[in-house]
Amino acid sequence: MPAPGEQLTQAEIEELVEQFEGTTRNPQGIWKLYVTVVGVSMSLFALYAVVETLNAIHVRAAHLLFAMALTFIVYPATRRFKARVNWWDLVLVGAAVVAVGYVLVQGDTLQFRAAVPNTIDLGMAALCLLLVLEATRRTTGPAIPLVALGFFAYAMWGNHLPQLWSHPGYDMERTLGYLYMYPDGVFGLPLDVSSTFIILFTIFGAVLECSGAGDFFVRFALSCTGRKPSSAGRTVTLASFLLGTVSGSGVATTVTLGSIAYPMLKKAGYDKESAGGMLAAGGIGAVISPPVLGAASFLIAEVLGVSYLEILKMAAIPTILYYLSIFLMVEFDSKRMNLTTVADVGTENSTWGLTRRYWFHFGSLVTIVVFMALGFSATRAVIWSTLAAVLVSYLTRESALTPAKLIRALEAGAKGVVPVAATCACAGIIVGTVTMTGLGLKFSTILINLAGGSKTLALLYTGLILLILGLALPITASYIIAAVITAPALTKLGVPDYAAHMFIFYYAVLSEVSPPTALSPFAAAALTGGSPFKTMMLSWKYTLPAFLVPFAFTTDPAGVGLLLKGSIAAVGWEFLLGVAGVLALASAIGGWMFRRVTWTETILLGVAGILLFFGVGILVQCAAIGVLAAIATLQWMQVSRALRKDSQDANRANAPT
């Protein structure tokens, strides 16, 4: 544990997160009360909407209205206006009440005249779209609004493009009417997922955080990772996985854990960039860790029409392989970098002492899954899990969710979903345009032609598209855009729809650590004081094996075993191939196995690891496993022989003359 004064305060953590996830105000006085009332009301409405099964359009519109009412007060127009709420913020809140309230009043009747909107409809549509663009700009930056404006322009003037990209063209009235009045635009599927699934899970995470679950998970990880040179790295990896339950943000997890763990990593012998790279890799892992995956995972469930439990099952093995990669890198680093054991890796409390006192926090890892396995929908499962978390928090005085803490949790849950709600509403402009113009089918044809009908090339192009989108867009927006324009192409080439969407999801997540820009590594570098570029490259090193896992369940029909599809034998074989592939790549990239690997071994291990993740046939895969086993056996024999020789030399030196 860091010495007093080395650990960041909560205010410093929040300020650091703001540098990468948007500037926020900390309103005081009447505005603090306003944020609390609106936030709590938003959370309570979300819970009520699930219980009472309200009209879908009304739920989406109310959700967006609450989100905008918070956005324009909590998020300033620019950093210079952070100090206080300005008059134009109030004007925007009032405009949101008018534009979104119009949808609440009109309800489903709007879509029946979407093709021929009247003057009031058009005015409200224009106002609503402008407000959505501004809310998204404030919460996530200008990239998504600019992309949305580009798609809007395509709807208006796409008829002037070359034939392969063109469409008949739509006038302003038809475009505004479709995007505002029809349930495929702003109030479409992305906002539906935000208003039902995502907000309930952010409330769940906020309840756990306020009850002390996040702090317990970190302390538990610190106490149970052993006392070895690799213990500091193990602690970061285990704690980042556990924190994924209460945090859906890679940046927030990176900074929160880093403020505690970096002094320990430094003491163990990690340089600034290596420590930052590990923290960022672990932080991104929190987004793909069950039972609360990133926001895009809820969209997958809705698009595919499957239960969220099915998404959790498909994410299980890839998550194991992701963290196995980091654990192996940690072990290899401890040997290659000659790290030292940190004597105070544990806490003043033993692992058993912490578990005995706070065991109920582990319930948060399983209750949602248990409820869904019993037949509950994901929304009702998370509501019951939240209620259970509130009740068991009273088992200890310090974790008890008193009324004040509960209000704070409901407020935090609402504030946590605000950027996602804005992003989903803005993404509705993109999705609506793609649906209206048929761009998805056009792009699918282009992608298939560009790949020459090759499934592997199409996947490579899709991965590249996602990495480019990830340069400026958050994970949810990257997934939505890629899903509507590339998923149809992948399914046409024979990739199962669930595998195609999981591929897109993982590459959207991994874009957060890939060069040349990556928010989580940059946040880690700001915390450690290291070079942002070197930190990013080392973070990429830690996660590089994970970039090939999605190819395993898309290039080979049998590879869907990694998504728990198929027989037990098929799943077991694919899992074995995945473990072997991760081990081979981690050894090649980390430069170590039982000893330092040679250049020849690096090349052989790298090639073997890549082949194990592609559908190259069982004979080639068995040969790759044979190469891995041969190198491992050779190294083990050489190391064992060297140890025996050292032992014999020591015995001879100590023998009496």
Secondary structure as UniProt FT lines:
FT   TURN            4..6
FT   HELIX           10..21
FT   HELIX           30..52
FT   HELIX           56..74
FT   HELIX           79..81
FT   HELIX           87..106
FT   HELIX           107..113
FT   TURN            114..115
FT   HELIX           119..140
FT   HELIX           143..157
FT   HELIX           158..160
FT   TURN            163..165
FT   HELIX           172..181
FT   TURN            183..184
FT   TURN            186..187
FT   HELIX           189..193
FT   HELIX           194..198
FT   HELIX           199..210
FT   TURN            211..212
FT   HELIX           213..224
FT   TURN            229..230
FT   HELIX           231..243
FT   TURN            244..246
FT   HELIX           250..268
FT   HELIX           272..285
FT   HELIX           286..288
FT   TURN            290..291
FT   HELIX           295..304
FT   HELIX           308..336
FT   TURN            337..338
FT   TURN            343..344
FT   HELIX           351..358
FT   HELIX           359..365
FT   HELIX           367..373
FT   TURN            374..375
FT   HELIX           378..392
FT   HELIX           393..395
FT   TURN            397..399
FT   HELIX           403..437
FT   HELIX           439..450
FT   TURN            451..453
FT   HELIX           455..469
FT   TURN            470..472
FT   HELIX           475..492
FT   TURN            493..494
FT   HELIX           497..510
FT   TURN            511..513
FT   HELIX           519..528
FT   HELIX           532..543
FT   HELIX           544..547
FT   HELIX           549..555
FT   HELIX           557..563
FT   HELIX           568..590
FT   HELIX           599..612
FT   HELIX           618..654
//
